[in-house]
Amino acid sequence: MSSKSRPRAGHSWYGVKTLYRCSALGRPKATDRSYDPWVTMVEERVVLFKTRSSTEAIRAAEKEARAHAKLDYVNPYGQRVVMRYLGACETFELFDPPGHAREVYSTTELVSKRVPDRLVIDRRMGIDEGPRPSLRRKKFLNQEFSGIVSRGV
């Protein structure tokens, strides 16, 4: 076992959730039926860190989040896509080491009993985008992998 993989005394695993927002900048060179000029995309990530405290985990997560948010590429419409770290993070200390079927993140929220389950699900998991959500997400794909939209519709 290398010194990098050996457990360190006093260190715990933390799952840290961070939030980001992606935007497409500039005028599109072409559009199609999938193009929505008013949509941005929010990403929620949970990344594991092994640190001495939740404060240390947050510091590490914020550093990693700033690096992750340096995303910058061109979408299929010829627009520059950028990501911003929203400056929001939340930690969860794992009770067990990471492994198969182990909990890596959990959070709770108090909700009025009058709020319907569907609204809770939509708020926590995102609104169902319908049978073809990937079409509206095309705006956030990297044209290097997805191709270029060359004609207007």
C-alpha positions as CSV (number, residue, x, y, z in Angstrom):
1,M,0.0,0.0,0.0
2,S,1.5,3.4,-1.0
3,S,1.6,6.3,1.4
4,K,-1.0,8.0,-0.8
5,S,-3.6,5.3,-0.4
6,R,-2.9,4.5,3.3
7,P,-5.5,5.9,5.6
8,R,-4.3,9.0,7.5
9,A,-5.0,9.3,11.3
10,G,-7.7,11.8,12.0
11,H,-9.0,12.1,8.4
12,S,-12.6,11.5,7.4
13,W,-14.3,11.2,4.1
14,Y,-16.6,14.1,3.1
15,G,-19.0,14.4,0.2
16,V,-19.2,18.0,-0.8
17,K,-22.0,19.3,-3.0
18,T,-21.3,22.3,-5.2
19,L,-23.5,24.2,-7.7
20,Y,-22.6,25.7,-11.1
21,R,-24.4,27.5,-13.9
22,C,-23.6,27.2,-17.6
23,S,-24.4,29.9,-20.1
24,A,-24.0,30.2,-23.8
25,L,-22.5,33.6,-24.8
26,G,-22.8,35.5,-28.1
27,R,-25.2,35.2,-31.1
28,P,-25.6,31.7,-32.5
29,K,-24.2,31.2,-36.0
30,A,-27.2,29.0,-36.8
31,T,-30.2,27.6,-34.9
32,D,-32.5,24.6,-35.2
33,R,-35.7,23.5,-33.4
34,S,-33.8,22.5,-30.3
35,Y,-32.3,26.0,-29.7
36,D,-33.7,27.9,-26.7
37,P,-32.2,31.3,-26.2
38,W,-33.6,31.7,-22.7
39,V,-32.2,28.5,-21.1
40,T,-29.2,28.1,-18.9
41,M,-28.1,24.9,-17.3
42,V,-27.4,24.2,-13.6
43,E,-25.1,21.5,-12.5
44,E,-25.0,20.0,-9.1
45,R,-21.9,17.9,-8.2
46,V,-20.9,15.8,-5.2
47,V,-17.2,15.2,-4.9
48,L,-15.4,13.2,-2.3
49,F,-12.6,14.6,-0.1
50,K,-10.5,13.0,2.7
51,T,-9.7,15.8,5.2
52,R,-9.4,16.4,8.9
53,S,-12.6,18.5,9.1
54,S,-15.7,19.7,7.2
55,T,-14.1,23.2,7.1
56,E,-11.0,21.7,5.4
57,A,-13.3,19.7,3.0
58,I,-15.1,22.9,2.1
59,R,-11.8,24.7,1.4
60,A,-10.7,21.8,-0.8
61,A,-14.1,21.7,-2.6
62,E,-14.1,25.4,-3.3
63,K,-10.6,25.2,-4.9
64,E,-11.7,22.2,-7.0
65,A,-15.0,24.0,-7.9
66,R,-13.1,27.0,-9.2
67,A,-11.0,24.7,-11.3
68,H,-14.0,22.8,-12.6
69,A,-15.8,26.1,-13.4
70,K,-13.0,27.1,-15.9
71,L,-15.0,25.2,-18.5
72,D,-14.9,27.1,-21.8
73,Y,-15.7,25.6,-25.2
74,V,-17.8,26.2,-28.3
75,N,-21.3,24.7,-28.6
76,P,-22.9,23.3,-31.8
77,Y,-24.4,26.8,-32.5
78,G,-21.0,28.5,-32.5
79,Q,-21.5,30.1,-29.1
80,R,-18.9,30.1,-26.3
81,V,-20.1,28.1,-23.3
82,V,-18.9,29.2,-19.9
83,M,-19.5,27.8,-16.4
84,R,-19.7,29.7,-13.1
85,Y,-19.3,28.3,-9.6
86,L,-22.2,29.7,-7.7
87,G,-20.3,29.8,-4.4
88,A,-22.6,27.3,-2.7
89,C,-21.4,24.1,-1.1
90,E,-22.6,21.8,1.5
91,T,-20.7,18.9,3.2
92,F,-21.7,15.5,4.4
93,E,-19.3,13.4,6.5
94,L,-19.5,9.8,5.4
95,F,-20.2,7.3,8.2
96,D,-18.4,4.5,6.3
97,P,-15.5,4.5,3.8
98,P,-16.6,4.8,0.2
99,G,-17.6,1.6,-1.4
100,H,-20.4,-0.3,-3.2
101,A,-23.9,0.8,-2.0
102,R,-22.4,3.3,0.5
103,E,-24.0,6.6,1.2
104,V,-21.8,9.5,0.0
105,Y,-24.1,12.4,0.4
106,S,-27.3,13.1,2.3
107,T,-29.2,16.3,3.1
108,T,-32.6,17.0,4.7
109,E,-35.1,19.8,4.5
110,L,-38.2,20.6,6.5
111,V,-41.2,21.0,4.2
112,S,-44.8,21.9,5.0
113,K,-47.1,18.8,4.9
114,R,-49.3,20.8,2.5
115,V,-46.6,20.7,-0.2
116,P,-47.4,17.9,-2.6
117,D,-44.9,15.1,-3.2
118,R,-44.6,16.0,-6.9
119,L,-43.6,19.5,-6.0
120,V,-40.9,18.2,-3.6
121,I,-39.6,15.9,-6.3
122,D,-39.5,18.6,-8.9
123,R,-37.7,21.0,-6.6
124,R,-35.2,18.5,-5.4
125,M,-34.6,16.4,-8.5
126,G,-35.5,19.0,-11.2
127,I,-38.6,19.3,-13.3
128,D,-39.2,16.5,-15.8
129,E,-38.1,17.9,-19.2
130,G,-40.2,15.5,-21.2
131,P,-39.4,12.6,-23.5
132,R,-36.6,14.4,-25.4
133,P,-34.7,16.5,-22.9
134,S,-31.4,16.1,-24.7
135,L,-32.6,18.3,-27.6
136,R,-32.8,21.4,-25.4
137,R,-29.4,20.5,-23.8
138,K,-27.7,20.6,-27.2
139,K,-26.9,24.2,-26.5
140,F,-24.5,23.1,-23.7
141,L,-22.7,20.3,-25.7
142,N,-19.1,20.8,-27.0
143,Q,-19.2,21.0,-30.8
144,E,-15.9,19.0,-30.8
145,F,-18.0,15.9,-29.7
146,S,-21.5,16.8,-31.0
147,G,-20.9,18.5,-34.4
148,I,-22.0,21.9,-35.7
149,V,-25.5,23.2,-36.5
150,S,-25.0,24.5,-40.0
151,R,-28.5,25.6,-41.1
152,G,-31.3,27.6,-39.5
153,V,-34.7,26.2,-39.0
